[in-house]
Amino acid sequence: MLAPHATAALEYWFFKVNAGPVALLVDWILRRKAKEKILRVSVHSSEKREVVFEKLASDDQSFLGAERTVGQVGEVEWDLSIEAGEERIEPHIFPAKQLRLFDLTLVSAPLAAFTGWVRHGTQRVELRRAPGLVAHYWGRQLPQEWWWVSANQFDREGVAVEAMVLRSGVWGVPIGMPLAYLYLHHEGSRRLWIAPPGAVQVSGSPESFEIQFRPIGAQAVRLIGQGRDYGDLGEGILNTLVGDLELWEGDKFIARAQGTAGLERRFPEGGGDSSLPRSASLRGTGRSE
């Protein structure tokens, strides 16, 4: 899932993991047209909340391998073994992937586990099969805007969620086509809903929002997020790894992630200062897969 795509103008490889007082998101970004390689680290700890960027030499290899990741940027350092597991999320609408219709293609391992250590300043945390995420996406450009949710440390065992609602260009033309997917691992089963058709709606701000998926032939699923300690990842992107997330199916409460949810919002270009939470809504359609 991590193999590079040499014809893609843009590629991101990343992982995220929460372990006690430390939460870490690391992206390796390759912009081929600009001939740029960037290592971006977003970290929460008792030391501080920070986002750090480092421009890499052209011959630097990816920090992220199939079974291990090792790296250091500023005061953040890590050495982690990875168990990616068998589960994969590959949301696409045939033949959009084959035709490279939309801005990006995504594959992720939502049930990955990390063992090793993370250091931030003077604080070092040991990890033993800590739940996390490994992901890879590639394409011609970033979508114009999105909401992204990722959580796999809930108050109930065996629950994991990943969701994204976005507006994409079509063959590079910025028409803002609404797309979405929702992955839900619960009670030993997995479901993946993809938009379009069906219905999905997002309302609120990064500090408080709700995503509602209404798949055809199934109960509505609601994700209710509360965000704090957002960091500016650049390019209009706000991200936190210590958000709260409630998961509802119909009127039934399923589980809650307290301070362990990854929540992210990219605002459309011209949306203003990305460091300031703003209200927004995004509507689209959805289909169950």
MIPAKOL-727381 format. One record per residue (C-alpha): residue number from 1; x, y, z. Coordinates in pm, whole numbers, plus 50000, padded with zeros to 5 digits. Example, Ala and Ser with C-alpha at 12.3 -4.5 7.8 and 13.67 -1.06 7.14 Angstrom:
BEGIN
   n    xx    yy    zz
   1 51230 49550 50780
   2 51367 49894 50714
This chain:
BEGIN
   n    xx    yy    zz
   1 50000 50000 50000
   2 50301 50230 50038
   3 50446 50179 49690
   4 50514 50514 49518
   5 50321 50630 49212
   6 50580 50797 48991
   7 50326 50968 48762
   8 50141 51140 49047
   9 50213 51510 49091
  10 50152 51482 49466
  11 50196 51202 49722
  12 50146 51186 50097
  13 50252 50901 50324
  14 50151 50938 50688
  15 50081 50773 51020
  16 49911 50880 51340
  17 49906 50731 51687
  18 49797 50829 52039
  19 49988 50695 52340
  20 49904 50834 52682
  21 50009 51200 52701
  22 50160 51202 52349
  23 49979 51210 52015
  24 50176 51212 51690
  25 50096 51267 51322
  26 50380 51248 51070
  27 50347 51320 50697
  28 50606 51264 50427
  29 50501 51490 50138
  30 50632 51466 49785
  31 50549 51742 49536
  32 50702 51625 49212
  33 50635 51933 48998
  34 50797 52159 49254
  35 51066 51894 49327
  36 50992 51924 49699
  37 51009 51669 49979
  38 50869 51780 50313
  39 50856 51602 50648
  40 50573 51746 50859
  41 50524 51653 51224
  42 50223 51746 51437
  43 50253 51658 51805
  44 50063 51700 52131
  45 50234 51637 52464
  46 50274 51783 52811
  47 50581 51963 52672
  48 50380 52166 52419
  49 50159 52157 52110
  50 50352 52217 51789
  51 50372 52157 51417
  52 50721 52128 51267
  53 50828 52122 50901
  54 51157 52006 50753
  55 51255 52027 50388
  56 51436 51711 50280
  57 51713 51655 50027
  58 51605 51509 49695
  59 51777 51178 49766
  60 51620 51128 50111
  61 51411 50815 50137
  62 51067 50792 50296
  63 51069 50772 50677
  64 50776 50528 50659
  65 50829 50163 50573
  66 50586 49872 50570
  67 50703 49748 50911
  68 50894 50036 51072
  69 50920 50412 51093
  70 51215 50605 51235
  71 51271 50978 51226
  72 51347 51306 51397
  73 51232 51661 51334
  74 51325 51931 51582
  75 51251 51806 51933
  76 51034 51518 51808
  77 51190 51174 51760
  78 51040 50828 51714
  79 51131 50465 51651
  80 50826 50247 51596
  81 50756 49904 51454
  82 50429 49878 51259
  83 50174 49601 51237
  84 49955 49728 50956
  85 49710 49436 50978
  86 49496 49303 50695
  87 49224 49568 50698
  88 49235 49828 50419
  89 49020 50122 50320
  90 49022 50195 49946
  91 48723 50419 49875
  92 48663 50476 49507
  93 48378 50479 49259
  94 48442 50264 48954
  95 48583 50369 48712
  96 48696 50694 48876
  97 49021 50545 49008
  98 49110 50385 48675
  99 49038 50709 48488
 100 49210 50928 48752
 101 48890 51128 48759
 102 48922 51293 49102
 103 49203 51482 49271
 104 49338 51200 49490
 105 49333 50824 49543
 106 49354 50691 49900
 107 49447 50368 50074
 108 49473 50334 50452
 109 49526 50072 50722
 110 49281 50182 50994
 111 49365 49905 51245
 112 49743 49945 51255
 113 49935 49893 51579
 114 50261 50062 51687
 115 50530 49939 51926
 116 50839 50137 52027
 117 50887 50488 52158
 118 50818 50856 52088
 119 51013 51145 52238
 120 50906 51508 52250
 121 51157 51731 52423
 122 51230 51570 52759
 123 50920 51350 52750
 124 50953 50994 52621
 125 50662 50752 52591
 126 50681 50377 52532
 127 50421 50218 52305
 128 50310 49855 52302
 129 50072 49778 52018
 130 49911 50121 52045
 131 49623 50153 51794
 132 49686 50394 51508
 133 49659 50456 51135
 134 49887 50428 50833
 135 49777 50591 50507
 136 49894 50684 50159
 137 49729 50908 49902
 138 49836 51038 49565
 139 49705 51232 49267
 140 49721 51563 49088
 141 49635 51802 49373
 142 49473 51836 49715
 143 49092 51857 49717
 144 48957 52208 49759
 145 48818 52141 50106
 146 48745 51855 50345
 147 48645 51729 50685
 148 48840 51423 50804
 149 48785 51206 51110
 150 48995 50915 51235
 151 48955 50739 51570
 152 49034 50391 51697
 153 49069 50440 52073
 154 48713 50443 52208
 155 48561 50367 52547
 156 48446 50041 52391
 157 48680 49776 52251
 158 48679 49687 51883
 159 48549 50019 51747
 160 48726 50219 51475
 161 48603 50499 51250
 162 48749 50681 50953
 163 48551 50931 50747
 164 48608 51205 50497
 165 48374 51452 50329
 166 48533 51661 50057
 167 48499 51862 49739
 168 48716 51743 49451
 169 48808 51863 49110
 170 48731 51647 48806
 171 49029 51584 48578
 172 49191 51886 48741
 173 48900 52123 48684
 174 48802 52276 49022
 175 48426 52215 49003
 176 48401 52114 49371
 177 48225 51779 49329
 178 48102 51651 49671
 179 48238 51308 49769
 180 48251 51115 50096
 181 48329 50786 50261
 182 48267 50636 50604
 183 48447 50330 50739
 184 48306 50172 51054
 185 48455 49874 51237
 186 48218 49759 51510
 187 48121 49429 51672
 188 48366 49235 51460
 189 48229 49357 51127
 190 48331 49629 50887
 191 48125 49861 50673
 192 48234 50109 50410
 193 47994 50361 50263
 194 48099 50574 49967
 195 47943 50887 49821
 196 47765 50930 49577
 197 47466 50851 49583
 198 47269 50849 49912
 199 47321 51146 50143
 200 47584 51296 50370
 201 47583 51629 50550
 202 47832 51816 50767
 203 47756 52121 50978
 204 47940 52321 51239
 205 48293 52442 51297
 206 48616 52259 51382
 207 48542 52318 51750
 208 48200 52153 51730
 209 48055 51970 51429
 210 47839 51681 51316
 211 47873 51453 51015
 212 47562 51256 50924
 213 47573 50969 50676
 214 47242 50836 50550
 215 47326 50521 50351
 216 47064 50356 50135
 217 46890 50073 50319
 218 47060 50135 50654
 219 47024 50355 50959
 220 47185 50696 50962
 221 47528 50717 51124
 222 47626 51033 51308
 223 47975 51145 51408
 224 47969 51428 51663
 225 48308 51591 51705
 226 48449 51836 51958
 227 48791 51978 51871
 228 49062 52155 52071
 229 49432 52237 52043
 230 49426 52262 51666
 231 49753 52307 51483
 232 49802 52479 51147
 233 49940 52226 50899
 234 49958 52484 50621
 235 49756 52490 50297
 236 49443 52589 50490
 237 49447 52271 50703
 238 49366 52260 51075
 239 49431 51935 51263
 240 49402 51800 51615
 241 49476 51451 51748
 242 49312 51504 52087
 243 48952 51566 51989
 244 48639 51398 52123
 245 48411 51192 51901
 246 48072 51034 51962
 247 47946 50759 51733
 248 47570 50708 51689
 249 47378 50465 51468
 250 47019 50578 51439
 251 46913 50666 51794
 252 47162 50421 51948
 253 47479 50551 52109
 254 47772 50325 52010
 255 48092 50462 52162
 256 48292 50772 52255
 257 48656 50862 52195
 258 48769 51102 52468
 259 49074 51307 52372
 260 49198 51052 52116
 261 49018 51144 51793
 262 49195 51285 51490
 263 48986 51572 51352
 264 49082 51778 51050
 265 48936 52055 50839
 266 49071 52204 50519
 267 48908 52532 50428
 268 48864 52640 50066
 269 49118 52886 49927
 270 49045 53240 50035
 271 48879 53123 50357
 272 49099 53348 50567
 273 49338 53270 50853
 274 49349 52890 50886
 275 49450 52918 51251
 276 49103 53044 51343
 277 48808 52803 51371
 278 48521 52902 51142
 279 48171 52777 51084
 280 48104 52587 50764
 281 47875 52325 50613
 282 47923 52082 50329
 283 47649 51878 50171
 284 47676 51590 49930
 285 47539 51253 49834
 286 47641 50904 49935
 287 47617 50535 49840
 288 47668 50229 50054
 289 47929 49979 49936
